[in-house]
Amino acid sequence: MRTTLIRGLAGERDRGLNSSAGLEASKRVLHLVAENNELGRIVRLYRPASTVAFSRRETLLNGFAEAVAEATTFGFEPYIRPAGGRAVALDTDWFVLDVITPEDRGRTVAHRDVFTDFGGKFVALFSELGLETAVAPVAGEYCPGDYSISSRGAVKLVGTAQRVTRGARLFSASIPYSVSPNVSEVLARVNDLLELEWNPSTLGSVSDESSGITRDQLEAALIANFAADAEGESTLADLFGASPVDSDSPAIARAS
């Protein structure tokens, strides 16, 4: 299957991204691939702007309006993300990896199989970088789920989620290279306002687990493991210029 790589850093328009457009583009690419399967697999790796990505279920919780206001006060843009799960605070110290794959509209793929397959890729990736990890949840982790990538059984290094529409699937992963004080504080305040329990000590990062891994090394490893067969690098601007995007609402898969 043809694979296209798209990279970006929040605010760099030459790569098709500007501030909050990063997370919104994930949903648009999913629809685009669903309607144009000939595009093949899109692997998108970017560093997001300061954003608190809420799930749709959290919009129904008491305290949601206050959580949005708190995020905004800290300079984090609130966003309802296209995959499930719970609130995640992101900034440019994180990587977001999206893998959007066309699917046969008559074929059913188990979410569990996709989580397991990609989880194994992350475990192999971190092993290459000298880190021992596992596909396993950590008690008290933010955005809890069965398919988190954890280290030492104590910290969560990667959160994963899926979203499916007829004709395509989005697998998304959030990977903190480092965790800034603002991310820690915003996540603590948002969870408190939403009355969601979590243990702040479970919020891990790649640099905390191994100071010898650079940001560039992590990015290169992500590309090598998820887009090794990419036919060059493109931009969101190029992609969206290829075909119109519809506005159907995909189903949300369970996240981790």
C-alpha positions as CSV (number, residue, x, y, z in Angstrom):
1,M,0.0,0.0,0.0
2,R,1.3,3.5,-0.9
3,T,2.4,5.5,2.2
4,T,2.8,9.2,2.4
5,L,4.6,11.0,5.3
6,I,3.5,14.4,6.5
7,R,5.5,16.2,9.2
8,G,5.0,19.5,11.0
9,L,5.6,21.8,13.9
10,A,2.7,24.0,15.2
11,G,2.8,27.4,13.6
12,E,4.9,26.4,10.6
13,R,2.5,27.2,7.7
14,D,5.0,25.8,5.1
15,R,4.1,22.4,6.4
16,G,0.4,23.0,6.4
17,L,0.0,23.6,10.1
18,N,-0.8,26.7,12.2
19,S,-1.5,26.5,15.9
20,S,-4.8,24.7,16.6
21,A,-5.1,23.4,13.0
22,G,-2.9,20.5,14.0
23,L,-5.6,18.4,15.8
24,E,-8.4,19.5,13.5
25,A,-6.5,18.3,10.5
26,S,-6.5,14.7,11.8
27,K,-10.3,14.5,11.3
28,R,-10.1,16.1,7.9
29,V,-7.4,13.6,6.7
30,L,-9.5,10.7,8.0
31,H,-12.5,11.8,5.8
32,L,-10.2,12.5,2.8
33,V,-8.8,9.0,2.9
34,A,-12.2,7.4,3.4
35,E,-13.5,9.1,0.2
36,N,-10.2,8.6,-1.7
37,N,-8.8,5.2,-0.9
38,E,-6.3,5.5,-3.7
39,L,-4.4,8.0,-1.5
40,G,-3.2,5.0,0.5
41,R,-1.9,5.2,4.0
42,I,-1.1,8.7,5.5
43,V,1.4,8.8,8.3
44,R,1.4,12.2,10.0
45,L,3.9,13.2,12.7
46,Y,3.8,16.6,14.2
47,R,4.5,18.6,17.3
48,P,1.3,20.3,18.4
49,A,0.5,23.8,19.7
50,S,-0.4,24.1,23.4
51,T,-3.8,22.3,23.4
52,V,-6.0,20.5,25.8
53,A,-7.7,17.8,23.8
54,F,-10.9,16.8,25.4
55,S,-13.1,13.8,24.4
56,R,-16.7,14.2,23.6
57,R,-17.8,12.3,26.7
58,E,-16.1,15.0,28.8
59,T,-18.2,17.7,27.3
60,L,-21.1,16.2,29.2
61,L,-19.4,16.2,32.6
62,N,-20.1,18.8,35.3
63,G,-17.2,21.2,35.4
64,F,-16.5,21.0,31.6
65,A,-17.0,24.8,31.1
66,E,-14.7,25.6,34.0
67,A,-12.1,23.2,32.7
68,V,-12.2,24.9,29.3
69,A,-11.8,28.3,31.0
70,E,-8.9,27.0,33.0
71,A,-7.1,25.7,29.9
72,T,-7.6,28.9,28.1
73,T,-6.3,30.9,31.0
74,F,-3.0,28.9,30.8
75,G,-2.8,29.6,27.1
76,F,-3.9,26.1,26.0
77,E,-6.5,26.0,23.3
78,P,-9.4,23.6,24.2
79,Y,-10.3,21.1,21.4
80,I,-12.7,18.2,21.1
81,R,-10.4,15.6,19.6
82,P,-11.4,13.1,16.9
83,A,-10.5,10.0,18.9
84,G,-11.9,8.8,22.2
85,G,-10.3,8.7,25.7
86,R,-10.0,11.5,28.3
87,A,-8.4,14.9,28.5
88,V,-4.7,15.2,27.4
89,A,-2.7,18.4,27.6
90,L,-0.2,18.8,24.8
91,D,2.5,21.3,23.7
92,T,5.4,21.4,21.4
93,D,7.4,19.1,23.7
94,W,5.1,16.3,22.5
95,F,4.8,14.4,19.3
96,V,1.5,13.3,17.9
97,L,1.5,10.4,15.5
98,D,-1.5,9.7,13.2
99,V,-1.7,6.7,10.9
100,I,-4.7,7.0,8.6
101,T,-5.4,3.8,6.7
102,P,-8.0,3.1,4.0
103,E,-10.2,0.1,4.8
104,D,-12.5,-2.1,2.7
105,R,-16.0,-0.9,3.5
106,G,-17.3,-4.4,3.8
107,R,-14.5,-5.6,6.1
108,T,-14.5,-5.5,9.9
109,V,-11.2,-4.9,11.6
110,A,-11.1,-5.4,15.4
111,H,-10.0,-2.4,17.3
112,R,-8.1,-4.7,19.7
113,D,-6.0,-6.1,16.8
114,V,-5.0,-2.6,15.7
115,F,-4.1,-1.5,19.2
116,T,-2.0,-4.7,19.7
117,D,-0.2,-4.3,16.4
118,F,0.7,-0.7,16.8
119,G,1.5,-1.2,20.5
120,G,4.1,-3.8,19.4
121,K,5.7,-1.3,17.1
122,F,6.1,1.1,19.9
123,V,7.7,-1.5,22.2
124,A,10.1,-2.4,19.4
125,L,10.9,1.3,18.7
126,F,11.7,2.0,22.4
127,S,13.8,-1.1,22.6
128,E,15.9,0.2,19.8
129,L,16.3,3.4,21.7
130,G,17.4,1.5,24.9
131,L,14.1,1.7,26.8
132,E,12.1,-1.3,28.1
133,T,8.4,-0.7,27.7
134,A,5.2,-2.8,27.5
135,V,1.7,-2.5,26.2
136,A,0.0,-2.2,29.6
137,P,-1.9,0.3,31.6
138,V,-0.5,2.1,34.7
139,A,-2.8,2.5,37.7
140,G,-3.8,6.1,38.1
141,E,-2.6,7.1,34.6
142,Y,-4.1,10.1,32.7
143,C,-6.5,9.0,29.9
144,P,-6.6,5.4,31.1
145,G,-6.8,2.5,28.7
146,D,-5.7,-1.1,28.2
147,Y,-3.3,-0.3,25.4
148,S,-1.1,2.4,26.9
149,I,2.6,2.1,26.4
150,S,4.2,2.1,29.8
151,S,7.7,2.1,31.3
152,R,8.8,0.3,34.5
153,G,5.1,-0.4,35.2
154,A,5.1,3.1,36.8
155,V,4.7,5.8,34.0
156,K,2.7,6.1,30.9
157,L,4.9,7.0,27.8
158,V,2.3,6.8,25.0
159,G,-1.4,7.2,24.9
160,T,-3.2,5.6,21.9
161,A,-6.7,6.0,20.4
162,Q,-8.7,5.1,17.3
163,R,-11.5,6.6,15.3
164,V,-13.2,4.8,12.5
165,T,-15.4,6.0,9.6
166,R,-16.7,4.0,6.7
167,G,-13.7,3.5,4.5
168,A,-10.8,4.6,6.8
169,R,-9.3,4.3,10.2
170,L,-7.3,6.7,12.3
171,F,-4.8,5.4,14.8
172,S,-3.5,8.2,16.9
173,A,-0.7,8.3,19.5
174,S,0.5,11.1,21.9
175,I,4.1,10.8,22.9
176,P,5.7,13.3,25.3
177,Y,9.4,13.9,24.6
178,S,9.4,16.0,27.8
179,V,6.6,17.3,30.1
180,S,6.6,21.0,30.8
181,P,5.4,22.4,34.1
182,N,2.5,24.0,32.3
183,V,1.3,20.7,30.9
184,S,1.5,19.1,34.4
185,E,-0.4,21.9,36.0
186,V,-3.1,22.2,33.4
187,L,-3.7,18.5,33.3
188,A,-4.0,18.5,37.1
189,R,-6.5,21.3,37.2
190,V,-8.6,20.0,34.3
191,N,-8.9,16.5,35.9
192,D,-9.8,18.1,39.2
193,L,-12.5,20.3,37.7
194,L,-13.9,17.3,35.8
195,E,-13.7,15.2,39.0
196,L,-11.6,12.6,37.2
197,E,-9.1,10.8,39.4
198,W,-5.4,10.4,38.3
199,N,-2.0,10.1,39.8
200,P,0.4,12.9,38.5
201,S,3.4,10.7,39.1
202,T,2.3,8.4,36.2
203,L,2.8,11.2,33.6
204,G,6.1,10.1,32.1
205,S,8.2,11.3,29.2
206,V,10.9,9.9,26.9
207,S,13.6,12.3,28.1
208,D,12.8,11.5,31.8
209,E,13.2,7.8,31.1
210,S,16.4,8.3,29.1
211,S,18.3,11.6,29.0
212,G,20.4,10.3,26.2
213,I,17.6,10.2,23.7
214,T,17.3,13.4,21.7
215,R,14.2,14.8,20.2
216,D,15.6,14.3,16.7
217,Q,16.4,10.6,17.5
218,L,12.8,10.1,18.7
219,E,11.4,11.6,15.6
220,A,13.7,9.5,13.4
221,A,12.7,6.3,15.2
222,L,9.0,7.1,14.8
223,I,9.4,7.6,11.1
224,A,11.5,4.5,10.7
225,N,9.0,2.3,12.5
226,F,5.8,3.7,11.1
227,A,6.7,5.2,7.7
228,A,9.7,3.4,6.5
229,D,8.0,2.7,3.2
230,A,6.9,6.3,2.7
231,E,7.2,7.6,-0.9
232,G,8.7,10.9,0.0
233,E,7.3,13.7,2.2
234,S,4.3,15.8,1.5
235,T,2.3,18.6,3.2
236,L,-1.2,19.0,4.5
237,A,-1.7,21.8,2.0
238,D,-0.8,19.4,-0.9
239,L,-3.1,16.7,0.5
240,F,-6.2,18.9,1.0
241,G,-5.7,20.3,-2.4
242,A,-6.1,16.8,-3.9
243,S,-9.8,16.3,-3.1
244,P,-12.7,17.8,-1.2
245,V,-13.5,16.6,2.3
246,D,-17.0,15.8,3.5
247,S,-18.4,16.3,7.0
248,D,-19.7,12.9,8.1
249,S,-19.2,12.1,11.8
250,P,-17.1,8.9,12.3
251,A,-17.7,6.5,15.2
252,I,-15.3,6.8,18.2
253,A,-13.4,3.7,19.2
254,R,-12.3,3.1,22.8
255,A,-9.0,4.9,23.5
256,S,-6.1,4.3,25.9
